[in-house]
Amino acid sequence: MIRPLLWLIGGVVLGGIIHIIVILTLPALAEQSVWSRVASLDADNRMVILPAIAAGEPNPLGLDPELAYGLCRIDLANGPAYISGVLPDAFWSVALFDPSGIVTYSTTNRDGIGQTLELGIFNAAQTRLLAQQQLDIAEGLLVVESASDKLLVLVRLAPPHQAMRARFEQQLSAVSCGTRG
């Protein structure tokens, strides 16, 4: 009686382990990841404004239709990346995503930054050069270290009213984003 019970418990535990492994590896095997979807955009080292989502239209990136989005793709293997600009006096946020879709850094204007966005993104080697004062950076630059060289920078703006959306998107398009070797 005990032997079949042990086989049953062993089967359940092994099945649970296999199930967990499959669930955790499926996102890495996906052909249509966010990274591959934005690859068609010309967002290398420049801010691209994503089109507004209208009700009833396809929304493959799962965007909130109330927000304005700017996207920039950077590769720190080409040098440190800098994001610089003045954003509207309304809620905004910035997030850095690695190719697997994990947010490596995020901040908002409610963190005491105000309207001015000055962000420097460095990999580990560049951070060491920065610590040794071999890289010059502007005073007041928010320094972020990334474990991944390839990143997506996503800036979200929340216009208080849809009539202000075009002005917000214009300010967002003026944000500079990219690497400097």
C-alpha positions in Angstrom: 0.0 0.0 0.0 2.8 2.4 0.8 4.7 1.7 -2.5 1.9 2.8 -4.8 1.4 5.9 -2.6 5.1 6.8 -2.9 4.9 6.3 -6.7 1.8 8.6 -6.8 3.6 11.3 -4.8 6.7 11.0 -6.9 4.7 11.3 -10.1 2.9 14.4 -8.8 6.2 16.0 -7.7 7.9 15.2 -11.0 4.8 16.4 -13.0 4.9 19.6 -11.0 8.6 20.2 -11.7 8.1 19.6 -15.4 5.1 21.9 -15.5 7.0 24.7 -13.8 10.0 24.3 -16.2 7.7 24.4 -19.2 5.8 27.5 -17.9 9.1 29.3 -17.2 10.7 28.6 -20.6 7.7 29.3 -22.8 8.2 33.1 -22.9 11.8 32.7 -24.1 10.5 30.5 -27.0 7.8 32.9 -28.1 8.3 34.2 -31.7 6.1 37.2 -31.3 7.6 39.0 -28.3 7.4 42.7 -27.6 11.1 42.9 -28.7 10.3 41.4 -32.1 7.2 43.5 -32.6 9.1 46.8 -32.1 12.0 45.6 -34.3 10.0 46.8 -37.3 10.0 50.4 -35.9 12.8 52.7 -36.8 13.6 53.4 -33.2 17.4 52.8 -33.1 18.9 55.7 -31.1 15.9 57.9 -31.7 12.5 58.5 -30.1 9.6 57.2 -32.1 6.1 58.2 -31.1 3.7 55.2 -31.2 0.4 55.9 -32.9 -2.7 56.4 -30.6 -4.9 53.4 -30.1 -8.5 53.8 -31.0 -11.4 51.8 -29.5 -12.0 48.6 -31.4 -8.7 48.7 -33.3 -6.0 46.0 -32.8 -3.7 46.7 -29.9 -0.8 44.1 -30.3 1.4 45.9 -27.7 -1.3 46.1 -25.1 -1.1 49.9 -24.8 -3.3 52.1 -22.7 -5.3 54.3 -25.2 -5.3 57.2 -22.7 -1.4 57.6 -22.7 1.0 58.8 -25.3 4.1 56.6 -25.8 7.6 57.2 -27.1 9.9 54.3 -27.8 13.7 54.2 -28.3 15.9 51.2 -28.8 19.6 51.4 -27.7 22.6 49.1 -27.6 25.1 49.9 -24.9 27.8 47.9 -26.8 28.0 51.1 -29.0 28.7 53.3 -25.9 26.7 54.9 -23.1 23.2 56.0 -23.8 21.7 59.3 -22.9 18.0 60.4 -22.7 17.5 64.1 -22.5 14.5 66.4 -22.8 11.8 68.5 -21.2 8.5 66.8 -20.8 5.1 68.4 -20.1 4.0 69.3 -16.6 1.8 66.3 -16.2 2.4 62.7 -15.1 5.1 60.8 -17.1 7.2 57.8 -16.6 10.3 56.2 -18.1 11.1 52.4 -18.1 14.0 50.4 -19.5 13.2 46.9 -20.8 15.7 44.2 -21.7 15.1 41.8 -24.6 13.2 39.3 -22.4 10.7 42.0 -21.4 12.0 42.6 -17.8 12.0 46.1 -16.5 15.5 46.9 -15.5 14.8 50.5 -14.3 11.8 52.8 -14.0 11.2 56.2 -12.7 8.4 58.9 -12.9 8.3 62.7 -12.6 6.9 62.1 -9.1 10.3 61.0 -7.9 11.3 64.7 -7.6 12.7 64.9 -11.1 10.2 67.5 -12.3 9.8 68.2 -16.1 13.5 67.7 -17.1 14.6 64.2 -18.0 18.3 63.7 -17.9 19.2 60.0 -17.8 22.5 58.2 -18.5 22.5 54.5 -19.1 25.7 52.5 -18.7 26.7 48.8 -18.8 29.0 47.4 -16.1 32.3 48.3 -17.9 31.1 51.8 -18.6 30.1 52.3 -15.0 33.6 51.3 -13.9 35.0 53.9 -16.3 32.6 56.4 -14.8 33.7 55.6 -11.3 37.3 56.1 -12.4 36.3 59.5 -13.8 37.3 58.4 -17.3 33.9 59.4 -18.7 32.6 62.9 -18.6 29.0 63.4 -17.7 26.8 66.4 -17.2 26.1 67.5 -13.6 22.7 66.4 -12.4 22.6 63.4 -14.8 20.7 60.4 -13.3 23.0 57.4 -13.8 21.6 54.0 -14.4 23.6 50.7 -14.7 22.1 48.0 -16.9 23.0 44.3 -16.9 21.9 44.1 -20.6 23.4 46.0 -23.5 20.3 45.9 -25.6 17.4 48.0 -24.1 14.1 49.5 -25.0 13.4 52.9 -23.5 9.7 53.6 -23.1 8.4 57.0 -22.1 4.7 57.3 -21.2 2.9 60.6 -20.9 -0.6 61.1 -19.5 -2.3 64.1 -21.1 -5.0 65.5 -18.8 -7.3 65.8 -21.8 -7.2 64.3 -25.3 -7.2 67.8 -26.8 -3.6 68.1 -25.4 -2.4 64.8 -26.8 -0.8 66.3 -30.0 1.2 68.9 -28.0 2.3 66.2 -25.6 3.4 64.0 -28.5 5.3 66.9 -30.0 7.2 67.5 -26.8 7.9 63.8 -26.5 9.3 63.7 -30.1 11.8 66.4 -29.1 13.4 64.1 -26.5 16.9 62.9 -27.6 17.7 59.3 -27.0 20.7 57.3 -28.1 24.3 56.1 -27.6 27.4 58.2 -27.9 30.5 56.2 -28.6 
